[in-house]
Amino acid sequence: MTAGSTMTDRKAPETERQPLVVGLGGTLRADSSTERALRHCLYAVERRGGRTALFSGEQINLPMYNPQDPVRTPEAVALVEALRAADAVIVGSPGYHGAISGLVKNALDYVEDMRTDPTVYLDNKPWGCITCAYGWQAAVGTLGQLRGIGHALRAWPTPIGVAINSADKIWDDAGVLIDTGVQGQLELLAVQVLTSAKPIGTI
Ligand SMILES: Cc1cc2nc3c(=O)[nH]c(=O)nc-3n(C[C@H](O)[C@H](O)[C@H](O)COP(=O)(O)O)c2cc1C
């Protein structure tokens, strides 16, 4: 996985391209569990032949999105370019006060820069959702919000979404995912995203 890099090989014929799945999310906390879950899912994508790019931490710590200011930081440009190239997107957010975090929402607001693209927003792209919160209420509520944002961006939320209750023992002390239920859900999310991902321009 190449963090924050755009990995699409535009010179390759469409039939030879493996789907590019862009992951976006996590928190600014060191060793963010949301980022860990996102990485776990992206590794599952790679094991199945997909290409991935991850945007997390400082890569999504972007200035507050201003639709009237055309100036964009290099990080913002890289994110939007990757989302343009993406065949699918997986987004991971913590539940903060019962909702998607400001960090992740602000990064997603930059999709507005794609409103006049030939592919408007994330039109027709699979949209996988992962949430982490210290309780089911915020984890599940935030998952619903992420799905709604996907709809607004013209993406297709996958049938499965993964809500993780951080109050449970999900990870071991080394940060390895030990909950087999969550493992299975993240694997299934990778499968569903890849199943419905189509190279841009073939639909
Ligand atoms: C500002 C803030 C608000 C939070 N609000 C909630 C909340 O409303 N409900 C909840 O269950 N957990 C809440 N949490 C806990 C986080 O959702 C939880 O610890 C999550 O796993 C953090 O993700 P991370 O490990 O990726 O940083 C909050 C944490 C922070 C820092």
The ligand as a MOL file (V3000), in Angstrom:
LIG
                    3D

  0  0  0     0  0            999 V3000
M  V30 BEGIN CTAB
M  V30 COUNTS 31 33 0 0 0
M  V30 BEGIN ATOM
M  V30 1 C -13.9220 14.3010 20.6620 0
M  V30 2 C -14.3510 12.8770 20.8870 0
M  V30 3 C -15.6970 12.5730 20.9250 0
M  V30 4 C -16.1060 11.2610 21.1080 0
M  V30 5 N -17.4370 10.9860 21.1410 0
M  V30 6 C -17.8590 9.7180 21.2840 0
M  V30 7 C -19.2370 9.4210 21.3050 0
M  V30 8 O -20.0950 10.2860 21.1800 0
M  V30 9 N -19.6060 8.1290 21.4530 0
M  V30 10 C -18.6860 7.1130 21.5680 0
M  V30 11 O -19.0780 5.9520 21.6850 0
M  V30 12 N -17.3600 7.3810 21.5450 0
M  V30 13 C -16.9320 8.6490 21.3970 0
M  V30 14 N -15.5920 8.9230 21.3830 0
M  V30 15 C -14.6520 7.8030 21.4230 0
M  V30 16 C -14.1340 7.4440 20.0210 0
M  V30 17 O -15.1800 7.3180 19.0880 0
M  V30 18 C -13.4060 6.1060 20.0590 0
M  V30 19 O -12.4120 6.1260 21.0550 0
M  V30 20 C -12.7760 5.7880 18.7240 0
M  V30 21 O -12.3940 4.4350 18.7370 0
M  V30 22 C -11.5720 6.6650 18.4570 0
M  V30 23 O -10.9910 6.2990 17.2280 0
M  V30 24 P -9.4000 6.2620 17.0430 0
M  V30 25 O -8.8890 5.0840 17.8460 0
M  V30 26 O -9.2590 6.0200 15.5650 0
M  V30 27 O -8.8130 7.5440 17.4920 0
M  V30 28 C -15.1570 10.2150 21.2470 0
M  V30 29 C -13.7920 10.5410 21.2300 0
M  V30 30 C -13.3880 11.8510 21.0470 0
M  V30 31 C -11.9130 12.1650 21.0160 0
M  V30 END ATOM
M  V30 BEGIN BOND
M  V30 1 1 1 2
M  V30 2 1 2 3
M  V30 3 2 2 30
M  V30 4 2 3 4
M  V30 5 1 4 5
M  V30 6 1 4 28
M  V30 7 2 5 6
M  V30 8 1 6 7
M  V30 9 1 6 13
M  V30 10 2 7 8
M  V30 11 1 7 9
M  V30 12 1 9 10
M  V30 13 2 10 11
M  V30 14 1 10 12
M  V30 15 2 12 13
M  V30 16 1 13 14
M  V30 17 1 14 15
M  V30 18 1 14 28
M  V30 19 1 15 16
M  V30 20 1 16 17
M  V30 21 1 16 18
M  V30 22 1 18 19
M  V30 23 1 18 20
M  V30 24 1 20 21
M  V30 25 1 20 22
M  V30 26 1 22 23
M  V30 27 1 23 24
M  V30 28 2 24 25
M  V30 29 1 24 26
M  V30 30 1 24 27
M  V30 31 2 28 29
M  V30 32 1 29 30
M  V30 33 1 30 31
M  V30 END BOND
M  V30 END CTAB
M  END
